Amino acid sequence: MRKKLLPLALGGLGIGSTEFVMMGILPDVAKEFNISIPEAGHMISAYALGVVIGAPTLVALSSKITPKRILFGLMVLFTVFNTLSAFAPNNTVLFFARLLSGLPHGAFFGVGSVVASQLADKGKQARAIAIMFSGLTIANLITVPLGTYIGHEFSWRYTFGCIGIIGLITLSAIYFMLPSLPARKGSSIGSELKVFKQLDPWLIFLITAIGTGGLFCWISYIAPLMTDVAKFDSSTVPYILIVAGFGMVVGNLIGGKLADSLKPASATIVLLFAMAVTLGLIYFFSENQVASIILTFIAGSCSLALAAPIQLLMIDSSKGAEMLGASITQAAFNLGNALGAYLGGLPVAAGLGYTSPSMVGVLMALGGAGFAWILILKRRKTAVDPQEKKELSGAVYIH
């Protein structure tokens, strides 16, 4: 890993830790504040809401600030509000601490993606972005299970305290190791917001929200799927999640290389189809324990493999507002999280069992691939039109 990219990977580690560890320590939070699990689950929704609000807002407001200062400021917010979570006296304070700690999430990955692509060697931009996201994958593999263990055995407050320490380490790395890049020239809030007038960013938003929502249909209900359908003991679920986390690590690296080898849009379609096939296999083979473990690894791989291609696709599609565009995809990922969990839960509520969310996921992944195909066709038409005009004008001249 290039040392210049280490601060971005550390930021991804901290953000991935705080985003996903809440799911593991939810029972501990509910028990201490004497609230129900669904009430404690509002903390997860609060964080997601913070991501959606903060991703475009903070990037747009920082249009004239250098990327290094933006990232440093975002990590200050991250560190302060995660540390505040550790000292929350009641669930109301924790709710707002989680909301505010979600604000820098999308903005950090948005700005960080652009910085990573600028620091990368030519032709290796997607792999540089994947290095940043490697922090998030390592979080799912190591720090989230570790934070869950600390929350169960000692206190969930120590878990957030440790995340605050990761924030402090990241701040030091940004200050001492991240190169200073110039602020965006001629940038303003007005010029940044023009990205919303273009069709391509909206198509990529739909690709992300709907396509990756297919993954969340499955993973939101992975625990009952493994215990009730595959008949694993409940004590093995954390280890199964580690398998998914390891898949994310591998998939993230594959996605970066694939996006540099193919065009990002083509890589996105390939990976969404792979996700659809995998979710379909999960539906049919979840009763087999060996197949369940293998498919869990593959599904985890498909999920994070999409991160770098989609980010690079958005950066290419939002010229002049790359950081805002890249941050929007993070809001879309979180919207996909909410959509997947909700839509995947509908057939479960209807009594169709815990394999049914996977089939909803198949449809969502194929829907995302459909929007990616529309984007490719649109770009082909845009690329062909100028040539057709040139040939037409030449024909008129000859005549």
N, C-alpha and C positions, 0 to 999 in steps of 0.2 A: 504493500500500500504506500502511495506517495505521502510523505509526511504532511504536505500541504492540505491533504484531504482528511487527515486524522481529526481535526476539530469538527468537521461536518459529520463524520461517523460517530463521534462521541455524542454530538447533539442528537443524532438518530437513536443512539442507545438510551439516552435519558428519556426522550419522547416516547419511544416504544415501550419503555418500562412503565411509565406513568399511565399510558393509555390502556395497556392490557392487564396490568397487575390488579386493577380495581375489580375485575371479574373474579379473580382468585381470592381476594380478601373480603368480598361482599358479605359472606356470613359473619365474619368477625366484626365488621362495621355495624351490621344490623344488630348483633348481640350487644355491643357496647352501648349503642344509642337506644336500645329497646324498641326497634322498629322492625317492620316486616322486610323480607328479602326484596319484594317488589318496590317498597319505598326506598330501600338502599340502592336499588337499581337506578333510581333517578340520578345518582352520582355519575353513572356512565353516560346517561343522556345529557347531563349538564356539560360534561367534557366535550361530547360531540357537538353540542350547540356552540360551545366556545370556539371550536375549530372552524365551524361554518361562518361564524361572525368575524373572527379574527383574521382568517386567511386573506380575503380580499381587502378588508378595511386597513389593517396595519401596513400591508405592502403599499397600498395606494397613498396612505398618509406619509410614507417614508420615501417618496419618489425622488427627493433631492439629496438623500443621505447615502454615503458610501456603503457598499454591501457589508464590509467588515463591521461598521458601526451598527447597522441594522441587526445583524446576527448577534452581536454582543448584547444589544438592548433586548432582543427577543429572549435570549438566554437568561438575562437578569429577571425578566418577568416569570420565566419558567421556574427559576430557582426560588424566587420569593414566594410564589403562590403554592408550589409543592411543599415548601417548608411550612407555610401557613397551614396546609392540610394536616400536617403532623400535630399541630397544636389546636385543631378545631375543637371548641368546647361542646358543640352540638351538631346535629345533622344539617341544620340550616346554614351554619357557617361553612361546613364542609362542602355543601352543595355549591355555594358561591365561590369557594376556593377552587373547586374542580372546574367550574365554568371559566374562571379567570386563568387557570393554568392551561386550559385548552386554547386560549387565544393565540399564543405564539406558535402552536403546532404547525398549521398549514403554511403560515408565513415563513417559518424557518425552513421547511422543506422546499417551498417555492423559491426563496432567495438562494438557498443552498444548492438547488439544482442548477440554477444559472451560473453560480460561482464555480461549481464543479465542472460544468461544461466549458467554462472559460479557462480553467486551469488544466484541462485535459489536453493530451496530445491529439493532433488531428486524426480524425477517424475513430477516436476512442472516447467520445463524449458520453455515450450511454454507459460504458463501463465505469467512468468516473462517477456518474450519478448513482450507479449501482453500489459503489463503495460507500457513498453517503448512506444509502438505504441498508447497507450491511449492518450498521449499528442497530437498526430496528429489528433485523432478523436475529442478531445475537441476543437482543433483549428477549425475544420470544423463546430462544433456546436456553438462556442462562439466567438473566436477571429477573424475568417474570416468575419462573418457578422458584427461584431463590427468595424473591420478595414475598411470594405466597407462603413459603415455608416460614419465613421470619414473622409474617403476620399471624400465622396459625400458632406457632410455638411461643412467640414473645408478645408482640403487639403490632397491629397494622400501622401504628404511629411511627415505629422504627422503620417500617418499609418506606414511608414517605420521607423520613429523615435521610435515609440512604439515597433516595432519588435526588434530594436536595444537594447531597454531596457530589453526585454525578454532575449536577448543574454547575457547581463551583469548579470542578475539574475542567468542564467544557469551557467555562469562561476563561480560565487560564490558557487553555489551548488556543482559543480564538485570539486572545490578546497577543500571545507570543509566537504562534505558528502560522496563522492564516495571513496570506499576503494581502496588502491593501490594494483593492481595485478601485478605479474611478467610479464616481456616481454616474447615473444615466444622464447623458447629455440631452438638454432640451426637454427633460421629462417634467411632467406636471400631473396633477390628479386628473385634469381634463383629458390630456393625451393618453394617460393610462387607461381611462375608462372607455376609450374608443374601441378597445378590444371586444367589448360586448356588442358592437355593431356588426361584427363579422360572424359569418355562419360557422366557420371551421371550429373555433373554440367551443361553441355551443354543441356541435356534434361530438367533440372530444369529451365534453362534460357528460353527455348522455352515454357515450361509450363507457366512461368510468363508472358513473352512478349505477347504470343498469347492468353492465357486464360484470363488474366486480361484485355487485349485489348478489350474483349467483353464488359466489364463494360464501358470503355471509348467511345465505339460506342454509347452507350445510353446517358451517362451523358454529353457528349460534345454538344448534341443537346437537352438537357432537357428543356431549356427555350422555344424554339419554339414548342416543343412537348406539353408543358403545355398550352401555349397561343393559338396556332393555332389548336391543335387537341382536347385537353381537355377543351378548351375555358375558362381557368382561366384568370383573369385580370393580366396584366404584373406586377402590383404592388405586387402581391402575390408570385411571383417567389422567392424572397429572403426567404420567410417563407417556401416554398416548399423545398428549399435547406437545411434549418434547419432540416426539417423532414429527409432528406437524411443523414445529419450529425448525427442526433440522432441514426439513423439506424447503422451508422458506429461505434458509441460508443458501442452499444449493440453487434453488430456482432464481433467486436474485442475481446470482452470478451468471446463470445461463441467459436470463433475460437481457442483461447488459451486453453480452457478446452477440446475442441474436439480433438486437436492435442495431448494433454496429455493422453486422454482416448483411442484414436485410434492411429495407426501409422501415422506420418505426411503425407505420400503419400496417404493413404486411406482417411484421412481428406480432403486433397486437391481435390481428385476426387469427394467426396460427395459435397463439396462446389461449385465446378465448375459446376456440374450437377444442383445444386440448382440455380446457377446463370443463366444457360441456360434456365431452366424452367421459371424463373421469367422474363427474357427478352422476352421469347415467349408470356407470359401472357400480358406483356406490349404492345406488338404488337397488340394483339387482343382486349384489354380492355382499351386502352388509352383514348377513347372518354368518358368513365365513370369517373367522377371526384373523386368519393369515391374510386373506384378501383385504380385510378392513384396515389392517396396519399398513399394507403396501399402498393402498389407495389414499390413506391419510397422508402419507409422505408425498405422493404425487400431487394431491390437491393442494397441499401446502406449497409445493414447488410452483404450481401454476399461479397461485395467488400473488406471490412477491415477484415472480418473473415479469409480471405486467407493469411493475412500478416504473422501471427505467424507460421502457419504450413509450409509455403514456406520457411521462414527464417530458421526454425529448420531443415527442409529437406536439405537445402543447407549446413548448418553447419555440419550435419551428413555425407554429401557426399564429403566434402572437408577437410578431416583430414590433419592437418599440415599447412593448409592455410585457417582456418575457417573464419578469418576476411575478407580476400580477397573474399572468396566465398560468404559470407553474403552481402558484398558490391555490388557484381555483380548482385544480385537479384534486388537491387534498380535501377541499370542501366536498367535492364530488365523491371521493372515497368514503367519507363519513356519511354522506347521504346514502350511498350504497349499503353501508353498514346497517343503517336504520331500515331501509327498504327491504333488504334481504331478511333481516330478523322478523319484520312484520309480515311480509308476504309468505315467508317460509312457515310462519306460525299458523297461518290460516288453515291449511289442510290438516295440521295437527289438531287444531281446535275442532275441526269437523270430524275427527275420529279416524283419519286415514293413516295414522301411525307416524313414527319418527323417520321412516325412510322417505316420506312424501316431500319434505322440504328440498331434498336433492333434485327431484324432478322439476320443482319450481326454479331451482338454481340452473338447471339445464336450459330452460326457456329464457331466463335472464341473460345467461352467458351468450346464447345464440342471438338474443336481441342486441347485446353489445356488439357482437361480431357484425350484425346487420348494419348498424350505424357506422362501423368502421369501413364496411364495404361502400356505403354511400359516400363517405369521405374520400375514399380512393377514387371512385368514379367521378366525383366532383373535381378532384385535382387533375385527373387525366383530361377531362374536358377543358379545364382552364389551361392546361399545358398545350393542348392541341389547337385551341381556338386561334392564338396568335399566328401559328404556322399556316393555318387555313386562310387567315386574312392575308398573309404574305403571298401565298400561292395565288389567291384570288386577284390581288392587286397586280401580280406579275402577268397573269393571264389577260387582264384588262389592258395592260401596257402593250403586250404583244399584239393584241387585236388592233 
